[in-house]
Every structure is written in C-alpha cells, then in structure tokens.
Amino acid sequence: MANLPSDKRNIRKLTKVGGKSYAITLPIEIVRELGWREHQKLVIEKKGAQLVVKDWD
C-alpha cells in the first residue's frame, strides 16, 4: 500500500472475521506514530456516526 497516492492511503475495507466480528486494518504509519503494539488492548467508542479508537488505560 505504500505506493498509493496520499488521498487513497487511508481508505480501508471492513472484513468479516468468524461469524459475528468484523476487522479493519490500520495504516502502519499511524500504528507506529501512536506506539501501539500487537495484542495491545484498545477501547472502541461510538460518538454519533463515528468510531473512536484509543488506548486502554
């Protein structure tokens, strides 16, 4: 994905995982910038029509 134009780099697809869950991939640049690691706990909040993903305290 590194060769995509910058306006298309953050467009992602929603993928069904198993029977009842969905997954979305995150751009590696953003994950590195936030310092997130594999298996890190995250909190998902719904605010209106948006989802907010943040580190679990």
C-alpha positions as CSV (number, residue, x, y, z in Angstrom):
1,M,0.0,0.0,0.0
2,A,3.0,2.3,0.2
3,N,2.7,3.3,-3.5
4,L,-0.8,4.6,-3.3
5,P,-1.5,8.3,-3.6
6,S,-1.8,10.0,-0.2
7,D,-5.5,10.7,-0.6
8,K,-6.2,6.9,-1.1
9,R,-3.8,5.6,1.5
10,N,-6.3,5.7,4.4
11,I,-9.2,4.1,2.7
12,R,-9.8,0.7,4.2
13,K,-12.3,-2.2,3.8
14,L,-14.4,-3.7,6.6
15,T,-13.7,-7.5,6.7
16,K,-15.9,-10.2,8.4
17,V,-13.9,-12.4,10.8
18,G,-15.5,-15.5,12.0
19,G,-19.3,-15.4,12.4
20,K,-20.0,-12.3,14.4
21,S,-17.0,-10.0,14.3
22,Y,-15.5,-7.5,11.8
23,A,-12.0,-6.3,11.4
24,I,-10.3,-3.3,9.8
25,T,-6.6,-2.9,9.1
26,L,-4.8,0.3,10.2
27,P,-2.0,2.1,8.3
28,I,1.4,1.0,9.8
29,E,2.5,4.7,9.8
30,I,-0.3,5.6,12.3
31,V,0.3,2.5,14.5
32,R,4.0,3.3,14.7
33,E,3.2,7.0,15.4
34,L,0.9,6.0,18.3
35,G,3.4,3.5,19.6
36,W,0.9,0.7,19.6
37,R,2.0,-3.0,19.7
38,E,0.4,-6.3,18.7
39,H,-2.2,-7.6,21.1
40,Q,-2.4,-4.2,22.8
41,K,-5.8,-3.6,24.4
42,L,-7.8,-0.8,22.8
43,V,-11.1,0.9,23.6
44,I,-13.7,1.5,20.9
45,E,-16.3,4.2,21.5
46,K,-19.2,5.2,19.3
47,K,-19.7,9.0,19.0
48,G,-22.6,9.8,16.7
49,A,-21.8,8.2,13.3
50,Q,-18.1,7.9,14.1
51,L,-15.9,5.3,16.0
52,V,-13.1,6.4,18.2
53,V,-10.3,4.0,18.9
54,K,-8.0,4.7,21.8
55,D,-5.5,3.1,24.2
56,W,-6.9,1.1,27.1
57,D,-5.8,2.6,30.4
